[in-house]
Amino acid sequence: KIDSHCKSFKVKKRFKNMVRLRLFGILLLLSNGIALAQDQPSFKPLRYNEDYSYLAKDSSRTFYEGLKYIPFSKQKSDSYLSVGGEARGQYFYIQNEDWGDSENDGDGYLLSRFLLHTDWRFSKNVRAFVQVQSSLASSRPITTPVEENPLDLHQAFVDVSAFDTDHSSMTFRVGRQELSYGSQRLISVRENPNNRQAFDAAKIMYKTKDVNLDLFYSHYVLAKKGVFDDGFNKDTRLWGAYSTFKSVPGLGGIDAYYLGFYKKSALFADVKGRELRHSVGSRVFGGLDSWNYDIEGLVQFGKLGSSKILAWTASINTTYSFDDVFLKPEIGLKAELISGDQGEKDRVGSFNALYPKGAYFGLAALIGPSNLAEFHPSINFQLAKDLEFSVDYDFFWRYSKADGIYGVNMVQIYDDGGSQNRHIGNQLIGALLYSPNRFLTFRGEFTWFQAGDYIKDVSAGKDIYISGLTAQ
C-alpha cells in the first residue's frame, strides 16, 4: 500500500509540475508579447479587418509577431499567413430569472467561448479567411445554441479585389462571414452573447476616401448545438445596400441604407406567417469638441402572412465628456421610440430589429428592441488609465398596450396579457472595466431590473438581480 501511494504521489507530482511548466511557458509567452507588442495596432471587432503586413519590415520579430506574420515569399510583403484567436470566460448568477417564472439556480453558471482564425493573404488582390468557434456552457440547466455550440465553422470566405488604388477600391467577398453596420442596431456580430453570429453571403464593397458602399445578399447561419452542423439555412434571407458618407459639412457622417428581410415563418403579436420586410433608414453621427451624437430613424414595410407591415423606430444617443475634470466623467443620454402592434387585424406594427447586438440594453439582455419607449441616462468615470466605472439607468415602457415585449432574438416573451399598464420596469447597471493591456480585458457587472406594473400583470413580477464576471 505504501509503495502504491508513493507511485501515485510521484505521478500526481509529475502532472502538477507539467501543468506548472506549461502555465509558466504560456505566461512567459504572453508577457513577452505584451512587452514587445504594446505599440502594435489594437485588435479589431471584426478580426478580418486586421492587417499585419507592416511586420514585413521588422527583421527581429518576436515569436508572437511571427504568428501574426508568416511570409509566403521574401519578395512580396503582402503575401503572408496570419494566425489569431481569442478566449473568453464568463460567470453569471441570476436571481428571479424571467421575473420569477423560472426556477432559481443557486450556483450560477459558466460560459466560455474560443475563436481561432487564419488569414491567408496570397497577394494584394486575393485572400482567404477561416475562423472556427467553440461556445460552451456549464451548470446551465437549459441552454440555447446561442449559449452552447461546441464547435463549428464560423467564417470561411474569399476576397478578390477588382482594383485597389490610393483613391478607391472594389472587393468581392463570397462565403460565410460576419456582418456589422452602423451602430449595430440592426446588423451586428452579436459580441456579448456567447456565440457570435454569421451569414452565408456574397458582398461587393466599394470604398473611396469619403464614401463606403456595400451591396450584399445573404442567408443567416442558424446556430445548432452539435459539432460542425451549422449548415446552409434557406429559410431566412437578408439583403441590402448600406452606404456611409464621411465628413459631411455641418453633420459629420451620414449612413443611408436599405435592408430586405425574408423569413419562412415568423410571429409578431398574434400574427403568424411568411415575413417579407423592407427597412429604409438613415443615421447621422459625429462629434463636436467634447460632444458626440448618434441619431437614427427608419421605417419598415412589407407583409406578414396576409397582413401588411408598417413599423418604425427613432433614436438619439448623445455623450458629453469633461476631460479636464477629476475622473473625467462622461455623461450620456439615450432615448428611443420603437413601434409595437396596435391590434389592427390587417396591419402589423411590431418593429423587427433583425440581427441586433445581443446586449442591446446592457450585458443582461433581458428585453429586445420592439414595442418600446426607452429613456436611458448614464455616466462613466475614468478611475485610472486602464480602469473605468459606469452606471446606467434605463426606464422602459410599452409603446403600444396591444402588444407585448420581445427578446433580443425578436421572439415574444409575454403578450399584452390584457394589461392596461405600459410601465415594463427600470434597470440599474453598474460595471467595472479593467484593461491592463491590449491583450486582456476584465469586466464585473451588476444588474437590478425592478419589475413594473405590466410585468407584475403578466408574470410572477419579481425583481431580477444579475451579477456577472468576464475575462477576455
N, C-alpha and C positions, 0 to 999 in steps of 0.2 A: 504493500500500500504506500509506504514511504517513497519507494522508487517511482511508483506511478505518479504520485503527487509532484515529485521533483521533475519528472519529464514534462508533466502538464505545465508546471510553473515555467520551465525553460521555453516551451512553445509559446505561452502567453507573453513572456518577456520579449522573445524574438519578435512576435507580432506587434507588440507595443512599440518596440524600437523601430521596426519597419515603418509603422504609421507616423511616428515622430520624425523620422528621417524624411519621409515624403512630405509631411506638412512643412518641415523646415525648408525643404527644397522649393516648395511652392511659394512660401513666404519670401525666400531669397529672390526667386524669380520675379515675384510681384514687386518687392522692394526695389530691385534693380530697374524694373520697367518704370516704376513711379519716379525714381530718382533721375533717370536719364530721358524720360519722355514727358516731362512737365510742360515743355514748350510746344508740344505737338497740338494739332487742332483738336477740338472737342469731338466726341463721338456724336454722330447724327441720329436723330429719332428714326430716320429711315437709313439703315446701315448701308444700303447700296449707293447712297449719295457720297460716301467717303472716298477720297482719292489720296493714295499713298505714293504716287509717282515721284513726289519730291524727295523721297528717300533714296532715289537712284544716285543722287549727288553725294550721298553720305557713304564714304568708304569704310567707316568704323561703326557700322550698325550693331546694336546690341542684339541679343537673342530674341527679345520681344520684337524689335524693329525688323528682324529677319523674318518673323512670321507675317508681319504686315506687308513686306515687300520681298517676294521671291521671284527674281527676274527669270524670264524665259530666254532673253537674249542680252548680251552685253552692249550691243549696238543700239537697242531700242529701249528707252526708259519707260515707254508707255505699254510695254509688253511684260506683264508680270502676274503672279498669283498672290492674293492676299487672304489671310485666314483670320477670322474673328469670332467672338462669341460673347455670351452673357449668361450669368446665373443670378436668379432672384429667389429669395425665400421670404415667406410672409406667415405671420401668426395672427389669427383673429379670434376674439372672444365676443360672442353676441348674447345679449340677454333680451328675451322677449322678441325673438325673430318673427317677422311677419306680424308685428304688433300683437304678439301673444297667441297667434293662430298656429304656430309651430311649437313643438316641444323644445324646451330649453336644453342645450348641451352644456353640461357643467365643465367640460375640459377645453372647449375651443377647438380649433383645427388649424392644420398647416397646409399651405400651398407652396409649391415650388415650380419654377419654370427655367428651362435651359434652352438656349438658342445657339446654334453653331452654323457659321456660314463660310463659304469660299467664294471669292470674287475673281473670276478668270478674265483678265484683260489681254486679249490676244493681239490687239492693235488699237490704234486711236479710234477706229471705226467699229470694232466688233468686241463684244464682251458677253460673258455669261455669269449669272449669279445664282447660287444654290444655297438654300438655308433649310435646316431641319429644326423642329421644335418639339420639346417634351414638356408637358404640363401635368403635374401630379398633385394629388390631394390626399391628405392623411387625417384620420379621425373625423371626417365629414360623413355623417350618416347617409345622406343622399347627395350625389354630385351631378352636375350637368357637364356636357362636353366642353363648355367654356371654362370650367374649373379643372377638368381631368381629361386629357387627351395624351396618352402615354408617349407616342412617338409618331410623327407624321412629317411629310414633305410640306413645308410651309411656303417656300418660294423656290421657283425654278424658271428663270426667264432668260431670253436672249435679247440683247440690244444691237441694232445695226444703225449706224449714223449715215444719213444720206449726204450731209455736209456739216462741217464744223469749222467756222471761221471766227475771227475776233469779233465780228459784228452779229452773227446769228448762227443757229444750229437747228438741225431737224433730226430726230431719232425715232426709230420704230422699235417698239418693245412688244414681245409676244411671250406669253407664258403665265405661270402662277406668280402673283406679285401683291405687295401691299399697296394700297391707295390711301392718300391723305390729302385733303384740300381745305384751304382757308382756316377757319377757326375750329375745324373738325366737328362742327355741329351736325353735319350730315354724312360725311365720309371720313373715317379715321382708321388708324391701325388697332384701336381698342387696346391701348397700352396697359391700363390699370387692371382690368380683369386678367385672370391667369393665362388665358390662351388668346394670343393676338389673332386678328382675322385677316384673310387674304381673298383674292379674286383671281379666277382664271380669265385673263384679259388680253386684248390687243389694244395698243395705245400708240398714238402719234404725238410727239412732244416737239413743239416749235418754240424757240427762245430767241429773243433779242435783248439788248441792254434794258429796254423799258417795258417789254411785253413778254408774257408767258402764255402759251395756248396749248391745252391738252384736249385731244379727241379720243374717246375710248368706248369700248363695248366689252362687257364682262358678265361672267356668271359667278355669283357669290359661292365661296367654298364653305360648305356646311360641315362644321366640326363633328366628328364622331368619336366614340370612346374606345376605339380599337387602335391597332398599330398599322400605319400606312393604309388607312381606309377612308381618308377624306377625298373621295373621288369627285368626278365632274358632276356638277349639280345643274340639271337643265330646268329646274322648277322656279328658279329665281334669277332675274337678269337686271343689270344696271348698266346704263349707257349715258353718254352726255358730252358736253363741251364746257370746259372751265378755263376762263381767261383771267389774267391778272395784269393790270396796268399800274406800273410803278411810278412813283414821283409825279403824281398828277398835281399841278399847281393849285394850292389852296386846300387840297383834300388829303394828300398823302398817297395812299394806294387804294385801288378800286378792284374788287372782284366782280365779275359778271358771269353767270352760269345758267346752263340748262341741264337738268338731270331727268332721265326717263327710268321708270322702275316697273318691273313686271313680277308678279308672284302668282303661282298657280292657285293657291288657296290662302286667303287672308281673312282676318276677323277684326273688325273695329266696331265698338259699341255692340249692337245686336245684328250687324250686317255681315254676312259671310259670302265669299265667292272669289272669283278671279279678280286680281287687282292690277290695274294699269294706271299708273300715276305719273304725272308730269310736274316737275318743280322748276320754277323760274325765279331767280333771286339775284340780289346784289349785296355787296359788303363794302363799306368804307372803313379804312383803318389807317392809323398813323400816330404821330406824336408831335407835340409842340413843347419844347423845353422839358419840364417835369411831368407833363400831362400826356397820357396815352389814351386812345379811344378805339373802339371797335363797334360799329353799328351795322346791323344786318336785318334784311327783311326779305321774305319770299312768299310766293303764293303757290298752291298746289291744285291741280285739277285733273280729271280723268274719270274712271269708272271702277266701282267695286261691286261685282255681281251686276245687277240691273240698276244700281243706284249711282247717281253722279257724285263726284268728289269735288268739294270746294273747301279748302283748308288754307291756313296761313300762319305765319309767325313773324314777330318783330322783336328785336333785342338791342340793348345798348349795354356796353361794358366799358367802364372808364376807370383809370387809376391815376393817382397823383402822388409823386414821390417827394419827400422832404429830405434831400440829400445832405443838407447842412445841419440837420437836427440830430440830437443824440438818438442812437439806434436806427437812424434813417427810416422812419416809418413810411409805409406806402399804404395809402387809403384807397380802397376800391369800392365801386358801386355798380351793381349789375341789376338789370330789370328785364323781364321777358313777359310777353303775352303769346300764348300758344293755343290755337283754336281747338275746340272739342266739338263733339257731335251735339246738335241741337234737338235731336229726337224727331227730325223730319223723316218720313218713310222713304222718300225717293232721293235723299241727299245725305252724304256722309261728310261731317265736318271735322272728324278726328285727324289731327296732324300726324304724319308719318315721318319720323326723324331718320328713316332709312338705316344708316350704319354709323351712329354717333360714337363719340368717345365714351367708353364704358362708365367712367366715374364722372358723369355729367354734373351731378351736384355733390361732389365730394367722393372720397375713396369708397365710402359705404355703398353708393349707387342704389339707394332704396327705391327711388321712383325715376321714371323716364320723362322725356320732354314731349308730352302730349296732354292737351286739355289742362293747361296750367296758366296761372298768373303767379309770377315769382318776383320777389324783391330781395336783394342779396348784398348787404354791406359786408366789408371785410377790412382787415388791417394786417399788415405784415411788418415784422421787426427784424433788423439785421443785428443779431446779438453778437456776432463775431464775423470774421471774414468768411468762415465756412459753416456758419450756424445761423439758421433762420427760424423764427417762430411766427405762426399765422393763426388768426382767429376769423372764422366765417360764421355768419348767422343768416339762415335762409327762412323766408316766410313763404309758405305755399298755400294757394287756393285753387279750387277747381274753376276753370274758366266757364264751363257750362255745367249746370246742375243735371242735365240729361245724360251726361257721360261720366264714366268712372276714371280711375287712374291706371297708368300703364308702367311696365318695367322698362328698363333701358333697351331691351330687345323688342319693344313695341308689342308685347303680349299683355293683355289686360290683367291687372292684379285683382281689382274689385270693380264691379259695375256700379251704376249710380245708386243701387240699393234702396231706391225710393227716398233717399235723404235729400232734404232741402238745404242742408248746410254746405257751404263752399270751403270752409277752412279745413285743409288737409293736416296742417301741423307746422311746427317750427323746428329747424335743425341747427344745432350748435356744433361746430367742429373746431377743435384745437389741434394743431400739427406742429411738430418739431422736425426740422430737416437739417441733417448734418452731412456735408460733403467734404471730407478731408482732402480729396484729390479727384482727378478726373476719372479714376477707375472705380471709386467706391461711393455709395450713397446709402444713408440710413434715415429712416423716417418712422416716427412714432405719431400715432393719431388717435384721438378720442372723439366719438360722435354721440350726441344725445339728440334723438328725434322725439319731440314732445307731440303726442298724438292730439290732433284737433277734433272738432265736433264730427266732421264727416267720417274720419277713421273710427271714431267711437261708435258711429251708427252702423258701419258695415263690417266691423271686426271686433276682436276682443278689446281693442282700444288701449292697449298698454304702451307705455313709452319704450322705445328701443334704445339700448346702450351698446355701443360697439367700441372696442379697443383693438388697435392693430399695430404690428411692428413689421417693418420691411427692411431687408438688407439686399442690396443690389450691386 
